[in-house]
Amino acid sequence: MMRPESRFVRPGEIRLHVTTWGDENAPPVLLVHGLWDHNRSWDWIAAKLAQSHYVIAPDLRGHGDSQWAGPDGYTLGAYVLDLADLIDAMELDDLLLVGHSLGGALGLRLAAAYPDRIAALFGIECVTLPIQRDEMAAPTPYPSRLREWIEKRREKRSTARTRFANEEEARQRLASNHPSLDADTIKRLVVYGLRELPDGGYAWKFDPLVRGRPPEDQRAYDLRDVLAGVACPTLLVYGDSAKRPAPGPDLLALMRDVRLEIMPGGSHSLHHQMRDALLDLLTPFLEQHSRKACHA
């Protein structure tokens, strides 16, 4: 596996941990992980892409080794701000963006807000976040959503974070929650996703507060505006056993240049569960649009 390079940068308000692979003069690809995850989740995909691209994978704020942002710091807009600051600081143009789950949702928003910066977008189960899916299925008045968020936030204040006695216990927990992942994947996700606590034991690196999305992020009409604003070629990939249904024709019709692929037997973590099949879709898509970017 190609050796990655790790660094810390402060492109804006938050100190971000960033891992890179490959030649920095090659076409750039930004890999954005999902909720509760970290950038080394991309190791296997990044090593392949780095043969022809410069691969950049940040830990999102509050995740991995990046800085925590505090109680009000985990809105969708705040995450996108970090990505916008990062691509400015690294002077990345004609950027190819690959995102999983939350990372793909952020990619859609970044592409809609800055259509001149993103050359193409590859999203893995990312269009409708669970809170937006629920709101679209059964719209709830804002005061009710606000109250629910407040009560959940209060509950989290009094809930102790998950602790493990050792790494093996964490591996067993992750394997139990994700039975489709092989032992090597589980081991690497734990190695880079766990921190040792000062008073003994281990906990996941992510800030527990990232779990609570504010009610403003639930607005379904914002999602429609986002999709309508994405101008770049977009490939959306879902497993046929995914936690979230693939976007329907009504949402896809809002986008200018979109293709949807359904992977038989796939679930939420396609970049782990079906890497080779995913790369068979991802590699030619990136090659096609990196060539266009280089000759634009």
N, C-alpha and C positions, 0 to 999 in steps of 0.2 A: 504494500500500500504506500502511495506517495506520501512523503513526510510533509506535514503541514507546518505553517509558521503561525505563531500566536503573538498578539500584541494587544495593548490597551490604548484606546483613543478617547478623547472627549470632543466630539465634533459639535456638540451643543450643550444641552443642560445635563446630560447623563454620561458617566464614564462607561463606555462599552468595551466589552471583550470581543475581539474579532479574530477569526482564524482564516488563513488564506492558503491556497494551493496553486501551484503552477506559475507560469511566466506572466509577470504583470504587464507585459506588452501584448499579450493575447487578448481576444475579445472578452470583456468582463461578464461574469455570471454572478448574480447575487442570490444566495440560498437563504431562505427565511424559515426558521423552524416554527413549530406550533406551540400551543399553550402547555406549560409545565415541562417543556423540553429544553434542549440546549443545542448549540451549533455543532457539536461533535456527533449529533444524530445523523449528520450528512456525510460522515467519513467515507462510506463506501461509494456513494454517488459522486462525491467531490473528487475522489481519486480517479474515477473514470473521466469525468468532465475535464479535469486538469490536464489531460493529454492534449487538449486543443483550446482550452480556455483558461483565463485567470479567474479563479473561483474565490469568492469572498462570502464568508458566513459569519454574521454577527450573533452574539447572544442578545436577545431582546432585553430591554430594561426589566429588572426583576427576575431574570432567568440566568442560568449558568453562572458565569463569573462576572457578569455585568452588574452595575450598581442598582440597588433597590431604589424605588422612586417614592415610597411613602403612600399613605392611604388614598390619596386622590390622583395618583400618578399613572394609572393603568387604563386610561381610555384608549379607544382605537386611534383617536387623533394624536395622542401622545406617542404611541408606538410609531405611527407614520412620520411624525416630526423627527424622531431619531433616525429613521431610514433616510429621510430627505437630507438631514444634516450630514449623515455618513456619506452619501453619494456625492454631496457637494465637497466635503472635505477630501475625499479620495479622487475628486475630479472624474467621476464616472459618467460617461455619456453613452448613448446607444446601448443601454444596459439590458441584458437578458435577465429576467427575474423568475426564480422558481420558488414557490411557496407551498408549505403543507399546512392545511387547516387554518388556524389563526394567521400563520405566515402568508398564506395565499390570500386571505381576506385583506391583509394589510397591503399586499402587492396590488390588488385590484384598486384600492383606494389611492395608493401612490401613483399608479398609472393613470387614474382618472384626474387626479389633481395636477400631475406633471406629465402630460402626454408626450411632451417633447423629449423626455429623458428615458423613457422605457421603450425599447425596440420590440420586445415580445414578452409574453407572460405565460408561464406554465403553472397551473394551479392544481393541487391535489386535494380533493374534497374540501373546497374552500368558499363556495359562493354564499351559502346561507349558514351563518353561525347559529347555534342552538337557540339563543335568546331571540334572534330575529325570526327563525323558523316558527317558534312558538307564538310570537306576536303576529306573524302573518296568518297563522292558522286560526288563532282566536284573539283578535285585537283586544287589548286591555287599556282602560283609561290611564293616562299618565300618573295621576295620584295613586292609583293602586299599584302600578309598577314601582313608583318611588317608595311607597310604604314597604313593599316586599323587599326591595333592595336594602332599605334601612334595617329591617329586621334580620336579614341574612348577615349584614355587616356586623350587627351587634352580636349575633350568635358566634361569628368567627372570632370576635375578640376574646370570648371565653373558652374557645376550643383550643386545646393544646395541639401543636403541630405534630405530625407523625414522626416518631423517633424509631430508630433501629439500633439494636445492640451491636451489629457488625454489618459488613458489606454483604455477607451471605444471606442474612435475613432480608436485606433490601432486594437482593436478586430474586429470592423466593417470592417476595411480594409482587415484584414486577412481572415475573414469569406467570404467576397466578392470574394477574390482571390481563396479560397479553399472551395467551397460550400459543398463538401462531408464530411468535418470535423465537428464533433459535438461540441456543445458549451463548454463542459468541456475541450476538447482538445484545442480549440481556446484559452480559458482562460489561461490554463497552459503554452502554447507556448508564449503567450504575457507576462505573469508574469516573466518568465525567459529569455525572448528575448528582453526586452525593457529596456532602461536606461533613467534616468531623466537627462536632460541637465542643465548645470549651469545657463543658462539665461532663463530657463523656457521651458516647453514642454517636449516631449519625442522623442526618436529616437531608431531605432533598434540597438542592441549592435554591430552587425558586422561592420567591417571596410568597408566603401564604395569601397575601392580599391580592395577588393576580387573579385569584378565583372569582372575585366579585366584580362583574362588569356593571357600570352605572346604567340607570334606566334610559339615559339619552342614547346609548349605543344600540338600543333595541328597535329604533324606529325603522319600520320596513320601507317607508318611502325614501329614506336616505339610500338604502341598498339599490333601489331602482335608479336613482340619480347616479350612483357610482357606476353601475353596469353601463348605463347610457354614455358615461363619460370616458369609458375605456376605448381608446382608438387603436391600440396596437393589436397585432395578431395574438390570439389567446387560445391555448389548448387546455381544456378542463378535463381532469381525469378522476373517475370515481370507480370504486369497486362495486360489484353488484350486491355485495353484502355490507355495504357501508352503513355507518351509524346514521348518516344524514342522506336523504334522497338527493339524487342529482337534480340540478335545476331543470324546471320544465320549460316548454316552448315559450311561455309568456316572458320568462326572465331572459332566456337566450336571445329572443327577438330584440331585446334592448341593446345588444352588443353588436358592434359593427363587423367584426371579423373573428368569429368564435367557432371552435370545433369541440365537440364533446365525445369522449371515449369512455366506454364502460369496460372494466376489466373483470372477466368472469372469475369468481372465486376470491376476489379481493375485498378487503374490508377497509379500515380507516388508515392504517399505516402501510400504504403501498410501497413506500421507499424502503421499508424493511422487509415486508412480507413477500413482495414480488419484484425484487430489484432488477433482475434481468429483463423482465417484460416491461417494466417501467422505463428502463434505459432504452429499450427498442423504440419507444415513443418519444422520449425526451431528446436523445442524441440527434436524430435527424431534424427535429423541430428547431433545436438550437443552432445546428449547422446551417440550416436554411436561412434563418433570420440573422445570424451573425455575419453571414456572407453579404446579406442585403445591407446591414449596418456598415460594414467595411467599405462598401462601394456606393454608399449614399452621397 
